[in-house]
Amino acid sequence: MKAPSEKQILTILILLSVLLSYCSGQKSKNEDDKGGKTKTPEVIFEIEQNGVNIKPEKNIFSLNRSPFTIRLKMVNIDGAYVSTSFDGYYYNLTDSIDMKRLPAIILPEYGKNMEKEIYIDSVAFHFWCSCPEDLPPYFTNTFDKITTIGDTIIGERTIENYWSNKTDYKIETISSDIYIMLLVVEHKNQQPVKELNRQKYIIRFAVNKNEHHRGFIYRIFSNNSLYY
């Protein structure tokens, strides 16, 4: 992926305001068409690999280094803010620290997950949403598959690559954990006004046998005591 030009960055910032306007203009998910109460918005985070739904242990998903699918089940809401990083900056924040700067740190993606990738960034959040087709191209939906069942939107992102330091890599080459923080947020007057839910996960990738063997040999020969 080529780094965007200054003109493209300016265009992105302008389009971002369109996205926030869209989010704020949606009917409150706590109120139905007749003014009655509905279910509280909820997002369920899932991962599937090789056709198997991976169950997390203590919020850690253990995966092989091969393509996988992230699935968001969004109940009474059409999107969530997601941070994905190697250093876990947002992941390690205490829940008492709110995200007042959220509007200033949202970066757009190419629509419909065309690159089949996950963006690794220590600073930015991304808005993973089921957005309408008439929004500008930078803000079309960020899922490559969407299914709607009643009040639930199921969005799926196929992950075959990851983007880090302005470079694309195959997911098979990844060697670091991915720290995820997901925010479910209520909007009003073009601004996030209330955090409804905060979720934290780690994606941990298995080390293959060859790497484990090389690491074991290195530790043996780097121990000076073995030479005496």
N, C-alpha and C positions, 0 to 999 in steps of 0.2 A: 504494500500500500504506500503510495506517495504521500509525503507530508503536504498538507493543504497550504495554498498560497495565502498571502495577507487578504486578498480579495475574498477568497473562500471563507476564511475565518470570520470576516466581517459579515458575510452572508449568513453564516452559521449562527452568529450572535443575534442577528435580526430574526432569523427563523425560530430561534429559541423562544423569543417573546411570543411568537405565534403559538408554540406548543403550550407555554404556560397559560396563555389566554384560553386555549382549548380545555386544559385541565380544570381551570377555575370556572369555566362556563358550564361544566357538566352539573347535572342535578345532584344534590347531596345524596350520597349513597345510603344515608340513614333515613331517607324519606321517599315514599313511593309517590305515584302520580296523584293520589288522593290525599296526600299529606299524612298518611299513616306511617308508623314505624316499620322498618324492615331490619334485616339482619345487619350487624356491624360488619363493615368491610374486613375481609380476611384474605391473606395470601398464604398458600401452602407451597413450600419449596421441595421439589423432588429431583432425583437424578436417576437416569436409566442408562445402563451400559450393556451392550450385547444382548438386548432384549430383556434384561433383568432389572427390576426396580431395586436400586441399592438402598439398603436401610442404614441410616447413620447410627454410629455409636457415640454418645455424648456429643452430638452435633458434628461428628467427623465422618465424612464420606470417604471410604477407602476404594480407590479406583486403580485399574491398570492404565498404563500409558497408551491409550488408544481412544478413538473418538467416543463421545458420550453425548447424552441429551440432558439439558436442564429443562425442567418443566415447572411452570408456575400455574397453580390453580387459583384464580383470582375471583373471589366471591364478592359480588356487589361493588366491584371496583375494576378499572380497566388497565391499571399499571402499577409499578412499584419502582422505587429508586434503589439501585444496586451499586455497591462498591465492590470491586474485585482487585485484590492486590497481592503482592508477594510479601510485603513487610507488615501487613496487618494493622496499619495505622488507625483506620476507623474501627476495625474489629476490636482493637484493644481499648478503645474509649469506654469509660464507664457509662452506664445507662443514664446517669444523672446529667451528663453533658448533652444538651440538645443541639440540633443541627440548624442553627439560625442562618448559617451561610449557605445553606443548601442551594438556593437559586443561582448563586454565583459560581458553583462548582459542578454544574451539570454539563456534560459534553454529549453531543449528538452522535449517532451512528448511521451508517448506511442502512437504508430500509430493508426490511425482510431478512435480516441476517445474511445478506448476500455472500459475505466472506466466510460464513460458517465458522465464526471464531468468537473468542472471549477476549475482551480488552483488559489488559493488566495495567493498572494506574494507581499510584499512591495518593493522588490528589482528588481526582474527579469521581463523580457518580454518573451513572447512566440511567435513563428512564426507559425501562423495559415495559412496553405497552402494546395494547391492541388499538392502534390509532386508525382513524378513518382514512380511506384512500385519497381523499381530496386535500389532505395536508401536504405541505411541500415535501419533496423527496427525502430530505434529511430526516424527516420525522414520520415517515410511514412506519407501520408496525415493525417492531424489532424481533419478531418471532418468524421462523420459516414455516410454522404450522400453527393454526389457530382453530380451536373447536369451541363452540358455545353450547352449554347444556343448562337450560334454565337461567338462573342468576349467576352462573359460573362460567368464566372465560378461561379456557385452558390454552396457554401459550407454550410452545416448545422451541428451544434453541438447540440446533445441532452444533456441537463443538468439535471441529476437526483441526483447528489451528488456534494459536493464541498470539496476541499482538503485545509487544513489550519493547520499550526504547525505540519506537518508530520502525520496528521490524516485525514481519510476520514469521512465525515458526510453526512447524508441525507439532501437534500435541504429543506425538511420540517422543519428542526431544525434551519435554518439560522435566525439570528436576526439583522444583520448589513447590511447596504447598501453596494453594490459593486460598486467601482469606476473604470471606464474603460477609458483608453487612447489607441487609435488606431493610428498607424503610417503607412502611405503608403510611401514606400521608393524605390528610384532607386539605383541599384547596379552597380559597376564597379570595375574590378580587385579585386574581392573577398571582397569588402568593400562597406558598404552603403555610397553613395556619395552625395545624395540629398534627403531631405525630401520633398515629393510632397504634402502631406496632413496630417493634424492632427485632430482627432475627439475625443470628450470627452462626456461620458455618465454616468449616474448613474442608477443602478438597485435598486429600492426601494421595499421592501416587506411589505405586509400588516400585521398588528398586529391582531391576532385573538381575539374574544370576551372575552375568559377566561383570557387571559393575560391583556387585557385592564381593566377588572374588578378587577383583583388582584392588578394591579398598582394603581387603584383608591382607593382601600381599604388601601393599604400601605401608600399612601399620606395622608389619613385622620388620621390614627393612629400614623403617624410619626410627626404630627403637635402638638407640646406640648401645644399650646393654647387651644386645645380642651379638655384638662384634667383639666382646671381651671374654 
